[in-house]
């Protein structure tokens, strides 16, 4: 089934989101500042980032990335670029594979990595950011099954082939890739493929696993202690014995989630609670908790 979001709408949506974030951080939205130079600087910053993230890396990944600084230096991006606000999703996947031992030289993963990605919400409007997995997993076909009740009924079963990097459509952008094509629907040689499945994981697992048995389960911003629907899913993961990484907004939420997992499994965590170096670097201001909260802030797993 074709996606209702065109490639231009996705790119423009990302563009304006980044512009708004930059505007807030630089004071451009302050009406007392009539000078347009800040806005021009803001657009220039986005374009400089665009030139690198929307193209192949200048050099292959040669070491394990352990911070945003490592990533920005490898991708030749200015440190004040806001691309981390969106790239938290593929970089958290990258980190989760490291935590689970799937990103090491001794890993059994060689040609294909299958991930079951649970509970996507905001990601559904940002799916093009997963093209960065081309650079992060060179030579590996990464297949991601995105499973959750937030997936619209009309998108259930939709397959998206990210055959190349998400090229910019701006003719004046210095990435100069407007003439190149980005087709997320017709590529047959993609190294990054996505499949959308509506419903709870424990209800859809049998249908999915027939064709795509997972090497890893990932649940970003899971909120395990807040939703009873996680209990049968944790029971299923225990039975399948597949490594699973969860993330949450703050350390307290992770401790509550870890307690739920241990209650179901009868064992302590396999992957202890740890700070995610690729968390989103902007605080979640509407959190109900009186604690500093960041998207994908901490990781833990079973």
Beta strands, then each sheet from edge to edge (+ up, - down):
strand 1: 112-118
strand 2: 141-148
strand 3: 159-162
strand 4: 192-198
strand 5: 216-219
strand 6: 244-248
strand 7: 271-275
strand 8: 298-301
sheet 1: 3+ 4- 2- 1- 5- 6- 8+ 7-
end
